[in-house]
Amino acid sequence: MGGLMTFVNYSCKSKDEFVEVVNGQRTMVVVMITKKIPRGREVTADYGVDLWFVCRCQLDGCRTVTVKINKIRKKSTARWIPHWLEVAARNLKLVMRKA
């Protein structure tokens, strides 16, 4: 199951996008390349903003921290948000130093 999509990893800055293609009565979702991918480089896909996992692409602008903050805002009371934002900012600085 999954076909070739099994080999496509996640990245916040992918060089492709998901597109619905209608072929007669059948609708398929395919990956369409939007930028040139150098030979030997990995094909990645952007699954969107509703992540169900922690992204580890470590690229500038990785949206995992933003998604986590949005989920915390929905689930937590306002008094915990400032503390959590401080912790997230500190962790982001550590990740950026390692990169």
Summary of the structure (lengths in Angstrom):
residues: 99
radius of gyration: 17.3
end to end distance: 34.6
largest distance: 54.1
contacts: 192
relative contact order: 0.15
helix: 35%
strand: 20%
